[in-house]
Amino acid sequence: MEYFWPLLMVVALLGGIFVGYPVAFVLAGIGVIFTFLADVPILFLSTGVSRTFSGILSNWLLIAVPLFVFMGLMLEKSGVAQRLLRSLAGILGPVPGGYAFAVAVIGIVMAASTGIIGASVVLMGMLALPAMQESRYDPQLSTGVIAATGTLGILIPPSIMLVVLGDTMRISVGDLFAGALIPGLMLGGLYIVYLVFVAIFQPQRMPPLPRSARVSMREAAWNLARDLLAPMLLILLVLGSIIAGIATPTEAAALGALGALVLALLSRELSFKQFLGVLNETTKTTAMIMFVMIGATVFSVIFRKLGGDTMIADALGIDEAGVNPYWVMFIIMAFIFVLGMFLDWVEITFIVMPIVAPIIAGLDFGLPKEQVLLWFAILFAVNLQTSFLTPPFGYALFYIRGIAPPEISINMIYKGIIPFVLIQLVALVLCIFFPELVLWLPENLLGK
């Protein structure tokens, strides 16, 4: 069979992942093993080593990864989200779904400030879920909105995933940040529109706060303006400097990390033990990403040598005359959606993107090649939003289950997330058929 070895590599990869071995070691191990099994010259494997040193370990852009991770974790310690939730709930308290709207807005603000999914979901769950239960919210709705808005940080810049995508696809991170901004805000806006419909037609699912828990509108507005100032300044400092071309992503990440540390110190809630914990988590997260990058490099070198990229192109019908590029796009997006049910965004990015990106770049969508890759990268990021929410291995669902009381079952959480996954797919379809949603800001702001 023509594609026996690359197909066997895919089977071995899936088997190794589902057995539970660390993905980085599975990727690298399969690459080395199949070098010998398929009789690939051992010297060819050294190209993976050279790419590791020249493309990963010496890449200054990737310094932004630990800095953004540190910024997000440090903001969590500063108490920004707690204060914002109290302020927004004070203003929206008389409205049905006041807490749900507050969670959605804070999810957008925190996504543009942190980008740390686990921390955002757990923090919002610990802060908002007890208050929602006390206000007799539908547990499916409350867990759904917390999980969905808590994952916006993977798309709304500054996003670690966009930094990694920029390095993987050789695209400017500033372009990716600009391209992701409108889709990210649109997705958050669609969540809010859904909550508006629920508030109008099913207000019993999210009743307003009792009068005893409300504060005066003047006091609530002052609290909101005060508590929103710091995160908005940090967002402008980081995003504004990158998109305007004043600073590189690495320099802006350093400014963001410093700003988050200052906010945490000013809040007087940061202890030395917590600071060491943030450093520890930053180191572990960065090491995990780097090891997966190295393993994926070894895997992809051998996979391509054995004809894996040709196998996938043939499976998608790329060589057939008159192939519809949107049909190929649909198949790839469906494949990524299914993978998201089982794998994390890190693994999907490093395994899939190097293989499918050249295929997409060779298709005619009526756009310049550079814009096609930028557009596809954002579609990829929007699609991967679902990977945190889709059973059986949606990480956000397990985060919520870990902090939810026993009366909220995993089935409730699964059911509650369905409307938000459908909204994510709607946003993906809109970005596919209206590329200007992605490309307008980079074109008009950066001249791309």
N, C-alpha and C positions, 0 to 999 in steps of 0.2 A: 504493500500500500504506500502511495506516494508520501503521505503525511503521517506515517506511523510514529516517528520519533516526536515531532512537536505535539501530536495529539496525546501521546503517552505522557509527555511533560505536563500537559494541562491536567490530566487525570491524577498524576502524582501530586501536583500542586494542591488540587482540591482535597485529595485524600489527606495530605499532610496537615492542611489547615483545619479540617474538620476533626482530625484526631486530637488536635489541641496543642501541637507544637508551636513555638513562637514563629510568627510569619517570616521574620527576617532570616532565621536559620533555615526554614523550609525553602525559601527562595534561593538562598546561596547554596544550600546543600544539593538541591535538585540540579542547579546549574553545573556544579562540580561533578555529580554522579553521572549525568547524561553526557558530559564531556568524554568520559571513559566508555560508557555504554554505546554511544553512537560513533565512537572512534573519531572524535574531533581532535585535531592536533592540540596537544597540551599548551603549546605556545599561544594558540588563539585565546585561551582563557586569560592570558596576561592582559589582553585588551580591556577586560573588565576591571583589572587592577589599576591600569592607567586611567581609565575613566573615573574610577573611584577617587583617585588623588587629584586629578585635574578638574573634574566636574563637580565634585561634592566637597571633599575635605578642604580644598583651597578656594572654594566659592565664597566670596565675602558677602554675597546677598543672603546666604543662609544664616548669617549671624542675626538677622532679623527674627528668626524663629524663636530662639530662647528669650530675646528681648520682649517680643510680643506676649509670649507665655508668661513671663515675669510680670508684665504690665497687667495682664488680666487677673492673675492670682492676687497681685497686690491691691488692685481695685476692689476685689472681693473682701479684703480685710479692712478696707477704708470705711465700710458702712454706707457707701453711696446708694446701693440698691435699697437698703432698709429705709433710708430717709426718703428716697423718691417714692417708694410704695406708700408710706404713710401720707405724704403730701398729695399724691394723686388720688388716693382713696378718700382723702378729705374733700377734694373738689368734686369727685365723681360719686360720692356716697349716696346722694339722693336719687341717682339714676339706676334703673335696673341693670345689673351687670357691672357696677362701678369697679369692683375688684378685678373682674376679667379685663375690662378696658385698661385698668392701671397696669396689670401684668403685661398686656400686649405692648403698651407704650414703653414700659421699662425694658421689655425684651429687646425692642428696637434700639433704645439708648445704650443698653449694656452691650448689645452686639457690636455697636460702633465704638465701644470703649474697650472691650475685652477680647471677644472671640474664643473664649475657653468654654466649650460646650458643657462638660461635666460640671464645672463650677457654677455656671449660670443656671442650669436646670435644678441642681440641688439647692442652690441658694434661694431661687424663686419659689421652689417647692416648700422649703422650710419656712419662708416668710409668709407666703400667700395662702398655701393650702389650709392651714389651721383656721385662718380668718374666713376663707370661703366655706369651710365646713360649718363654722359657727353661724354664718349667714344663710345656711341651708341651700347651698349651691348643689346642682346636679354634679355628683363626683366625676361622671364621664366628661362633662364640659370643663370642670376645673382642672383635672389632670391633663386633658387634651390641650388646653390653651397654655398651660405651664410648659409642657414638653415641647410644643411646637415653637412657641416664641423663644424658648431657651436655646433652640438650635439655630436661630438666625445668625449667630456669630460666625458660623462657618461660611456664610455668604456675604454678609454686610462687612465691608472693610472697616478697620484693618483685620483681615482674616489670615490665619496661618496657612489655611489651605490655598489661598490665592498666591501667597509667597512661594509655596512649594510648587504650585502649578506654573508660576512664572519661571522658576528654575527648570522644571521638567520640559516645558514647551519652548523655552527661550523667548518668552514674551515679557515685555516691560511690566513690572509689578504695578507701576503707576497707571498703565493702560488697563490692567485687570481691575484695579481698585475703582477706576472711573467707570468701566464697563459694568461692574457688579453693583454699583450704587443704586441705579434706578430699579433693576430687577429685585434687589434686596428690599428696598423700601416699598416696592409694589407688593411683594409677598407679605410684608408686615401689614400693609394697607388692606390687602384681601382678608387677612385674619380679622382685622377690625370690622370690615364690612360684614363678614359672617357673624360676628358678635352682635352687630347692630340688628341684623335680621332676627337673631335669636331673642334679643331684648324686646323687639317689637311683637313677634309672633309667639314666643314661648317665654314670657317674662318670669314664669314660675321656676324656670331652670336656674335663674340667677337673680334673686330678689335684691332690692336695694338695702343699704345698711340701715339698721334700726336708728331712730332719731338720737338715742342716747350715745351712739358711737360717732356722731357727726360733729364737725367743728364749723365755725362761721366761715363764709366764703372768703372774706377778706383775709382772715388768718391762714386759710388753706392756700390762697393764691400767693401770699408772701412766702410761706414755707416752700411752695413749689419753685418759685423763682430763685430762692436761696439754694435749694438742694440741686437744682438743675444746672446751676452756673458752672460748677467745677467739672462735671463730666462733659458738658458742651465745649468748654475751653480746651479740655484734653483732646476731644474729637477734632476740633479745628486745628489744634497744634499738630496732630499726627496726620490726619487725612489731608488737611489743607496744604501742609508743607510738601506732601508727596505729589498730590494732583497738580499743584501749582508749579512743581519742578524746583522748589526751593531746596528741598532735601531729598536724598535717596531714601528708599524704604528702610535701610539699615540705620541711617542717621535719625529718621523720624521715629523708628522703634526705640532708639536710645533715649530720645526726648520723652517719648511716652512712658517708658519704664521709669525715668527720673520723676516725671510728673505724678505717676501713680504712687511712687514711694513717698513723695512729699505729701500727697493727699492722705495716705495712710498714717503718716506721722502726725499731721495736723489733726486727724480725727481722734488721736490718743487711744486708739483701739489696737494698735500694733505692738505686740510684745516681741522680745528677742527670740523666744521659742517659735512664734508664728513666722518670724522673718526667716529663721533657719528652715522651717517647713516649706515656705515658698521657694527657697533656693533648692531644696531637695526635690520638690515636685517639678520645678523648671528643668533641673538636670535630667530627671527620669523621662520626662516628656520629650525633651530634645534628643536624648540618646535613643529612644524608641524610634523616632522619625528617621534619624541618621542611619541606624542599623537597617531599617526597612529599605531605605534608599540604596544602601550598599548591596543588600541581598537582591533587590530588584534589578540592579545593574548587572550583576553576575547572571541572573536568570535570563534577562532580555538578550544579552550578548549571545548566549548559546541557543536560545529559542529562535532568534533570527537566523543564526548560522544554519540551523536545521530546517529553515523554511517556514517558520511559524507565521511570519507576517504575510507570506504568500498564501498560506492556508486560510487565514482569516479573510484576506481579500477575495479569494475564490468563493468562500462560504457566503460572503455578502454580495457576490455577483458583480464585483467591481469591473472585471474584464469584459463583461457583456456589453455589447453596443447598445446605446440608448438607455443605460441604467438611470433610474430616477434618483438624483442625489438625496432628495428628502426621504425616499424609502430607505436608503442606506442609513441616513441619520436616525430614522425611526427605529430601525433594528438595533443600532448601537445604543440608543437611549433606553430601549426596552431591556437590553442585555445589562446595562449598568444598573437599571432599576432593580432587576432580579438579583444581581450581585450584592446590591445594598441591603438585601434582606439577611445576608449571611456574613458580609465582610465589612470592615471599617473603611472610612474614606482614604486612609493612608495606604492600605493595601491596594484598593481599587485604583487609586491614582498612579502608583508606581508600577502596577502590573498591566493595566489596561491602556493608560494614556500614551505611553511610548509606541504602542502598536497601532492604535486606531487614529491617532492624530495625523500621521502621514497619509492615511487613507482619506480622511476628511479633507485634508489640504489639497489633494489631487482631484477633488470633485468640483463641478461648476455650479455654484449657487448664485452666480451673477454678482459676486463680490470679489474684491482683490484678495489674494491669498493671505495677506497679513490680517485682514479683517475677518476672514473665515476662521482662522485659528483663534483669534480673540473671541469671536462670537461662540465658537464651539467650546472654548474653555469655560465661558460663563454658563452655557447650557449644561455642561458637565457639572459645574458647581451647584446649579439650581437642582439638578437631578439628585446629586448626592445629599441634598437636604433630607430627602426621603429615607436615606440609609439609617438615620438616627431614630426614625419613627416606625419603620415597617417591621412587623414580627417576622421571624421569631427572635431575631437578635438585635432589635433596635435599642441602642445604648440608652437613649433618653427614657425609654419605657422602664428599663431596669433601674435607672437613677430615681425615677418617680416611685417605683415600687419599693425601693429601699428606704424611702423617707415617709411613705404614706402609711396611715393607720391600718390595722388589720381588716377593718370593714370595707376598705377599698381593694377589691380583688384585681388580679392581673387581667381578667376578662373585661372588667370595667375600663381599665386603662386602654386595652386594645380597641374596644368599641369607641372610646372617646377620641382616639387619634384618627379615626377614619375620615371625618370631614376635613381635617387639616392636611392629610396626605392627598386627598382629592384636590384641595386648593393648591397644593404645591405642584401637582400635575397640570392644573389649569395654568399656573404661572409659567411652567415649562413650555406648554403649547403656545402660549402668547409670545414668549421669547423666540420660539422657533419660527413662527409665521410673521412676526414683526421684529426683524433683526435690529431695527432702529432703537428699540428699547435698550439694547445692549450697546449699540454703536454710536448713538447720538451724542452722548456726553464725551467720549474720547474724541470724536470728530470735531465737535464745536469747542471743546475746552482745550484739547491738546493738539488739535489739527491732525489727527491720525486718520 
